[in-house]
Amino acid sequence: MNSPAFVLIYDADADRAESLRDALRVSHDFPCRIVDSIDSARESLRERAPNVVVARLDGRNGQPPADKFAALADALEEDAPDASLVVIGLDSPAKRRGLSIVPLASESDRDQIVAKIARAAQQAVARREDRLLRLSLENRPYEVFEGIVGESPAIRRIIDRIKKVADKGKLSVLILGETGTGKDVIARAIHNRSARAKKPFVPVNCAAFSESLLESQLFGHVKGAFTGAFSDQKGLFAAADAGTIFLDEIGDMPHHLQAKLLRVLEYREFTPLGSTELRRVDVRIIAATNADLRRKVEQKEFREDLYYRLHHVEIRVPPLRDRRQDIPLLAQHFLSGANESLPASVPGFSSEALQAMLRYLWPGNIRELKNMIEAVAAEVDDRQIELIDLPERIRGTRELATIGPAPLVGVTIAQMERLMIEKALEHTQGNRDQAAKMLGIGTRTLYRKLKEFGL
């Protein structure tokens, strides 16, 4: 398995559920979440699809066990079709087509139930990978929504959110996610689906300019405002009038510019650099960041009032490792684009190549996947992409959790370092500072290793 299986425990008895959770953590290092009702189980399923659901179905809360089973099975079919359902408390639960059910009349021996859950997890992961491979190898048509590709529940929810908020042009939107997850594509999709679609869409990377240059770029300047200002410049907010401005990496915006941005949000007006004249503007602001803005607010690095003004609508974009079922579709999409732009005639991927891509953690997310496929397609040109064609960092991915003393023979120190870094990045959801602390190394050392290993 790529990572320890995620187990959802549904039990109204908190002590009993915590005991099972502890046993699963000790024996298999499975991350677990405990819920005590059908409603909380549904909410958890929507947030993260588990590999296994362990459900103790009794008559508590006045609901018959059979009704609880039916409601839980319905939720699994919708949000976690690959999961295994281990049912405790029903001798013979009703069968559901396409749903793997392991009935246990009673808890019996703790070691036995833990072993059954482990087997169910292994089978669930295998089902998911087989389904994804069949899906991709069928080369079936797929829909692209304003440049967004994917059929995972998380991506479907993002597309639904875009449709709902696109025409609410007075509301600002804050897009959160790691670098390379496609935040810019989502921002453009919101603009394209809005009433402002025929007006300008102006992207600006707040981290790409010095403090003084960023202010001039955003708000413009008048002649003589600073050395080298030989003429007036209207700035990007003025250029985006009646349209949308996309402020990427908003977390890196200098503090004094945050105050000017807040004024634009509140009053739709700003003052160009070196001028005393107020300029009015009708512009929708979409901001994005890979930083933890709440933490920056707590540390007084980001204005709290600006945070809440930007936070009318929040869209969280999951990292690629958390939406692996979309990898085959994305790979097919990027390969089609590469075939057109190169030009090339690469027909597809071998199953071994796809398995390697599904195992890999993709610290660079969608951007890394796209760049890799374009580079590989240029090399193979007119045949399918095989495992050997992939970069070593991808085809050589192995899981630390599956490496015991015997398999370590023949594994180099460099390979172990890379595996440890991949696991740390996965655990910290791509936060490199936290990963460095976890590994016991300096941030600069981690960055050097990332460059060395091509991560």
GULO-879692 format. One line per 10 residues: their letters; for each residue x, y, z of C-alpha. Coordinates in Angstrom, 2 decimals. Layout:
N
a) X Y Z; ... $
***
This chain:
455
mnspafvliy) 0.00 0.00 0.00; 1.13 3.55 -0.66; 0.38 4.67 2.88; -1.25 3.12 5.96; -4.89 2.42 5.27; -7.36 4.95 6.63; -10.00 3.32 8.87; -13.32 4.86 9.88; -14.72 3.38 13.10; -18.47 3.80 13.63 $
dadadraesl) -19.42 2.90 17.20; -21.68 4.62 19.73; -19.45 3.31 22.55; -16.49 5.72 22.69; -14.33 3.56 24.99; -14.77 0.49 22.82; -14.04 2.45 19.65; -10.89 4.00 21.15; -9.67 0.55 22.23; -10.02 -0.76 18.68 $
rdalrvshdf) -8.34 2.38 17.30; -5.37 1.90 19.60; -5.04 -1.75 18.59; -5.05 -0.84 14.89; -2.44 1.86 15.42; -0.12 -0.44 17.36; -0.40 -3.40 15.00; -0.55 -1.66 11.59; -0.06 2.09 12.18; -3.47 2.69 10.59 $
pcrivdsids) -4.74 6.27 10.95; -8.29 6.09 12.30; -11.26 8.37 12.82; -14.10 7.62 15.23; -17.73 8.62 14.64; -20.79 7.81 16.70; -23.70 8.49 14.34; -24.75 8.03 10.74; -24.68 11.80 10.17; -21.10 12.14 11.42 $
areslrerap) -20.13 9.08 9.36; -21.53 10.72 6.21; -19.65 13.94 6.97; -16.40 12.03 7.46; -16.89 10.09 4.21; -17.31 13.34 2.29; -14.12 14.76 3.82; -11.93 11.71 3.21; -12.77 8.34 1.69; -11.62 5.52 4.00 $
nvvvarldgr) -10.20 2.18 2.93; -12.15 0.37 5.62; -15.25 1.22 7.64; -15.68 -0.80 10.84; -19.29 -0.44 11.97; -20.74 -1.81 15.19; -24.47 -1.85 14.54; -26.63 -2.13 17.61; -30.02 -0.76 18.61; -28.76 2.37 20.34 $
ngqppadkfa) -30.32 5.77 19.59; -33.59 4.05 18.72; -32.55 3.06 15.19; -32.63 -0.63 14.21; -29.25 -2.10 13.15; -30.61 -3.01 9.71; -31.61 0.63 9.08; -28.16 1.83 10.17; -26.56 -0.64 7.80; -28.72 0.51 4.88 $
aladaleeda) -27.91 4.19 5.51; -24.17 3.49 5.87; -24.09 1.32 2.75; -25.82 4.06 0.75; -23.23 6.61 1.90; -20.35 4.28 1.02; -21.69 3.60 -2.47; -21.77 7.36 -3.09; -18.53 8.59 -1.51; -16.24 5.55 -0.99 $
pdaslvvigl) -17.13 2.80 -3.46; -13.77 1.03 -3.06; -13.95 0.75 0.72; -14.46 -2.49 2.63; -17.24 -2.54 5.23; -16.59 -4.66 8.31; -19.95 -5.06 10.07; -20.13 -6.13 13.71; -23.54 -6.91 15.13; -25.43 -8.31 12.12 $
dspakrrgls) -25.16 -12.04 11.43; -25.88 -11.68 7.72; -26.21 -8.08 6.49; -27.94 -7.60 3.17; -25.62 -7.84 0.19; -24.94 -4.75 -1.85; -23.73 -5.01 -5.41; -20.24 -3.55 -5.75; -19.75 -3.20 -1.98; -17.32 -5.48 -0.13 $
ivplasesdr) -18.89 -6.53 3.19; -17.20 -8.56 5.94; -19.80 -9.63 8.55; -18.80 -10.40 12.14; -21.55 -11.58 14.47; -19.53 -10.48 17.53; -16.19 -8.90 18.26; -14.66 -12.23 19.35; -10.88 -12.18 19.63; -9.30 -8.69 19.25 $
dqivakiara) -6.36 -10.04 17.26; -8.79 -11.77 14.89; -10.79 -8.63 14.15; -7.62 -6.58 13.65; -6.37 -9.20 11.19; -9.70 -9.10 9.33; -9.55 -5.31 9.11; -5.99 -5.48 7.77; -7.02 -7.96 5.07; -10.06 -5.84 4.21 $
aqqavarred) -7.80 -2.78 3.87; -5.42 -4.59 1.55; -8.32 -5.75 -0.61; -9.83 -2.23 -0.70; -6.58 -0.70 -1.92; -6.24 -3.41 -4.57; -9.83 -2.76 -5.73; -9.18 0.95 -5.99; -5.99 0.50 -8.01; -7.58 -2.08 -10.31 $
rllrlslenr) -10.57 0.19 -10.92; -8.38 3.18 -11.65; -6.27 1.18 -14.06; -9.31 -0.18 -15.88; -10.73 3.32 -16.03; -7.57 4.76 -17.55; -6.80 1.89 -19.90; -10.29 2.07 -21.38; -9.25 5.48 -22.75; -12.84 6.57 -22.41 $
pyevfegivg) -13.98 10.15 -22.96; -13.82 12.46 -19.98; -15.18 15.91 -19.27; -13.02 18.97 -18.75; -14.68 21.74 -16.77; -12.93 25.01 -17.55; -9.56 23.26 -17.54; -10.36 21.19 -14.42; -9.99 17.42 -14.85; -11.10 14.89 -12.27 $
espairriid) -13.93 12.75 -10.97; -12.96 12.39 -7.32; -15.55 13.55 -4.76; -13.28 16.47 -3.77; -13.02 17.76 -7.34; -16.75 17.31 -7.95; -17.43 19.42 -4.87; -15.03 22.12 -6.07; -16.74 22.25 -9.48; -20.15 22.52 -7.77 $
rikkvadkgk) -18.80 25.35 -5.61; -17.46 27.19 -8.65; -20.86 26.99 -10.34; -22.58 28.38 -7.24; -20.26 31.31 -6.54; -19.22 32.34 -10.07; -22.07 34.82 -10.57; -21.91 36.19 -7.04; -19.47 38.84 -8.25; -19.53 40.92 -5.08 $
lsvlilgetg) -18.05 38.07 -3.06; -14.29 37.64 -2.88; -12.90 34.10 -3.06; -9.95 32.63 -1.17; -8.39 29.51 -2.72; -6.17 27.43 -0.42; -3.85 24.62 -1.42; -0.28 23.48 -1.92; 1.89 24.76 -4.73; 1.06 23.10 -8.04 $
tgkdviarai) -2.49 22.02 -7.19; -4.12 24.22 -9.84; -5.36 27.17 -7.81; -4.88 29.44 -10.82; -7.05 27.17 -12.98; -9.85 27.35 -10.41; -9.60 31.15 -10.28; -9.88 31.40 -14.04; -12.81 28.97 -14.03; -14.69 31.21 -11.58 $
hnrsarakkp) -14.06 34.21 -13.86; -15.03 32.35 -17.03; -18.33 31.21 -15.50; -19.23 34.66 -14.20; -20.94 37.67 -15.76; -17.47 39.23 -15.97; -16.21 36.56 -18.37; -15.85 38.97 -21.30; -13.93 41.45 -19.17; -10.24 41.20 -18.19 $
fvpvncaafs) -8.84 38.43 -16.02; -5.60 39.78 -14.56; -3.33 37.36 -12.64; -0.50 38.64 -10.47; 1.96 36.67 -8.33; 2.45 38.67 -5.13; 5.67 36.78 -4.37; 7.29 37.63 -7.71; 7.89 41.34 -7.05; 9.80 43.39 -4.54 $
esllesqlfg) 7.68 45.33 -2.06; 8.01 48.67 -3.85; 7.52 47.18 -7.31; 4.44 45.21 -6.22; 2.71 48.39 -5.01; 3.42 50.09 -8.33; 2.28 47.03 -10.29; -1.00 46.73 -8.39; -2.04 50.34 -7.92; -0.03 52.14 -10.57 $
hvkgaftgaf) 2.01 55.32 -10.14; 2.19 58.86 -11.43; 5.11 60.43 -13.21; 7.90 61.32 -10.79; 6.59 59.08 -7.99; 10.04 57.50 -7.71; 13.33 57.41 -9.56; 12.69 56.02 -13.03; 8.94 56.84 -13.05; 9.06 58.77 -16.32 $
sdqkglfaaa) 5.35 58.46 -17.06; 2.04 57.52 -15.45; 1.20 53.81 -15.12; -2.35 52.79 -14.33; -1.58 49.47 -12.57; -3.20 46.05 -12.59; -6.29 46.95 -10.55; -7.17 49.59 -13.11; -6.43 47.11 -15.90; -8.85 44.63 -14.29 $
dagtifldei) -11.70 47.16 -14.03; -15.09 45.45 -14.57; -13.28 42.09 -14.54; -11.36 39.92 -12.09; -7.93 40.25 -10.50; -6.28 37.06 -9.23; -3.82 37.66 -6.40; -1.71 34.53 -6.17; 0.46 33.92 -3.08; -1.51 36.56 -1.17 $
gdmphhlqak) 0.17 35.38 2.04; 3.41 36.99 0.85; 1.88 40.45 0.39; 3.74 43.09 2.49; 1.81 44.34 5.52; 1.40 47.97 4.42; 0.00 46.86 1.03; -2.55 44.72 2.84; -4.08 47.96 4.15; -4.43 49.35 0.61 $
llrvleyref) -5.96 46.08 -0.57; -8.45 46.20 2.30; -9.54 49.67 1.14; -10.15 48.32 -2.37; -12.29 45.54 -0.91; -14.28 47.89 1.32; -14.67 50.99 -0.83; -13.65 49.91 -4.35; -11.09 52.70 -4.52; -7.32 53.15 -4.28 $
tplgstelrr) -4.63 55.80 -4.63; -1.80 55.33 -7.18; 1.74 55.60 -5.86; 2.81 59.23 -5.64; -0.73 60.54 -6.13; -3.40 61.98 -3.81; -6.24 61.30 -6.23; -8.62 58.44 -5.44; -9.39 56.09 -8.31; -12.55 54.01 -8.28 $
vdvriiaatn) -12.62 50.50 -9.65; -15.18 47.69 -10.07; -13.19 44.50 -9.74; -13.70 41.08 -8.23; -10.82 39.83 -6.11; -9.84 36.16 -6.08; -6.86 35.37 -3.86; -4.84 32.19 -3.40; -2.09 30.97 -1.11; -0.25 27.84 -0.05 $
adlrrkveqk) 0.37 29.40 3.37; -1.61 28.93 6.57; -3.26 32.35 6.69; -4.87 31.72 10.08; -1.43 31.12 11.53; -0.11 34.25 9.82; -2.96 36.21 11.38; -2.09 34.83 14.82; 1.55 35.80 14.27; 0.53 39.32 13.17 $
efredlyyrl) 1.98 38.70 9.70; -1.39 39.06 7.97; -4.18 41.48 8.80; -7.14 39.81 10.47; -9.65 42.23 8.93; -8.26 41.56 5.45; -8.38 37.81 6.03; -12.09 37.93 6.79; -12.81 40.23 3.83; -11.05 37.80 1.49 $
hhveirvppl) -12.73 34.84 3.15; -16.28 35.34 1.85; -15.93 32.05 -0.02; -13.21 29.50 0.70; -12.19 26.74 -1.73; -9.66 24.17 -0.51; -7.82 22.31 -3.24; -6.55 18.86 -2.19; -3.00 17.78 -3.03; -2.71 15.20 -5.79 $
rdrrqdipll) -1.75 12.47 -3.30; -5.22 12.86 -1.73; -7.08 12.48 -5.05; -5.12 9.60 -6.57; -8.16 8.32 -8.44; -7.82 11.36 -10.72; -4.21 10.58 -11.70; -5.08 8.36 -14.71; -7.52 10.97 -16.08; -5.02 13.77 -15.56 $
aqhflsgane) -2.24 11.72 -17.14; -4.42 10.99 -20.16; -5.38 14.66 -20.42; -1.80 15.91 -20.25; -0.64 13.24 -22.70; -3.28 14.36 -25.21; -2.04 17.93 -24.84; 1.58 16.84 -25.27; 0.71 14.88 -28.41; -0.78 18.04 -29.92 $
slpasvpgfs) 1.91 20.51 -28.88; 5.07 18.47 -29.55; 3.69 16.99 -31.92; 3.87 13.31 -30.96; 1.76 10.17 -31.22; 2.13 8.46 -27.83; -0.88 6.10 -27.48; -0.95 5.76 -23.69; 0.65 4.15 -20.65; 1.49 0.61 -19.64 $
sealqamlry) -0.22 -0.69 -16.50; 3.17 -0.80 -14.73; 3.78 2.88 -15.51; 0.32 3.82 -14.22; 0.84 1.78 -11.04; 4.08 3.66 -10.40; 2.34 7.00 -10.92; -0.41 5.93 -8.52; 2.18 4.98 -5.87; 4.19 8.18 -6.13 $
lwpgnirelk) 3.46 11.02 -3.67; 3.69 13.91 -6.18; 5.12 16.63 -3.88; 4.89 19.02 -6.86; 1.24 18.01 -7.40; -0.48 18.47 -10.79; 2.27 20.73 -12.10; 4.87 18.02 -11.49; 2.68 15.40 -13.22; 2.12 17.63 -16.25 $
nmieavaaev) 5.80 18.52 -16.64; 6.86 14.90 -16.26; 4.44 13.61 -18.89; 5.42 16.31 -21.38; 9.11 15.49 -20.91; 8.58 11.72 -21.22; 6.28 12.07 -24.24; 8.96 14.04 -26.06; 11.38 11.14 -25.52; 9.21 8.14 -26.46 $
ddrqielidl) 7.48 9.93 -29.37; 5.48 7.11 -31.00; 4.99 4.26 -28.51; 3.27 3.83 -25.17; 5.00 5.03 -22.03; 6.57 2.16 -20.10; 7.75 2.00 -16.50; 11.39 2.37 -17.58; 10.55 5.68 -19.30; 9.51 7.34 -16.03 $
perirgtrel) 12.01 9.29 -13.91; 13.78 7.18 -11.33; 12.15 9.06 -8.45; 8.76 7.82 -9.68; 9.47 4.29 -10.86; 11.64 3.64 -7.78; 9.01 4.65 -5.24; 8.66 2.10 -2.48; 6.75 2.38 0.72; 8.66 2.68 3.99 $
atigpaplvg) 5.83 0.94 5.82; 6.35 -2.20 3.70; 10.13 -2.33 4.06; 11.31 -4.81 6.66; 14.85 -5.86 7.53; 15.18 -8.33 4.65; 14.08 -5.97 1.84; 16.59 -3.38 3.09; 19.35 -5.48 1.61; 20.42 -3.77 -1.61 $
vtiaqmerlm) 18.69 -0.50 -0.79; 21.16 2.40 -0.91; 21.45 5.16 1.70; 20.36 7.68 -0.95; 17.22 5.65 -1.66; 16.39 5.48 2.04; 16.91 9.24 2.39; 14.53 9.90 -0.50; 11.90 7.55 0.93; 12.12 9.20 4.35 $
iekalehtqg) 11.72 12.65 2.81; 8.71 11.51 0.74; 7.03 10.07 3.86; 7.73 13.22 5.89; 6.26 15.42 3.14; 3.21 13.19 2.94; 2.69 13.30 6.70; 3.01 17.10 6.81; 0.87 17.57 3.67; 3.75 19.14 1.80 $
nrdqaakmlg) 4.83 21.57 4.54; 8.61 21.57 4.10; 9.42 23.39 7.33; 7.49 20.82 9.36; 9.00 17.97 7.33; 12.51 19.23 8.08; 11.73 19.32 11.81; 10.30 15.80 11.64; 13.46 14.55 9.92; 15.72 16.38 12.36 $
igtrtlyrkl) 17.48 18.39 9.66; 17.65 22.06 8.74; 15.30 23.57 6.17; 18.21 24.42 3.88; 19.42 20.83 4.03; 15.93 19.59 3.11; 15.75 21.97 0.13; 19.15 20.76 -1.03; 18.02 17.14 -0.76; 14.79 17.89 -2.63 $
kefgl) 16.81 19.36 -5.48; 19.27 16.45 -5.37; 16.52 13.83 -5.59; 14.38 15.79 -8.06; 11.45 16.04 -5.66 $
***
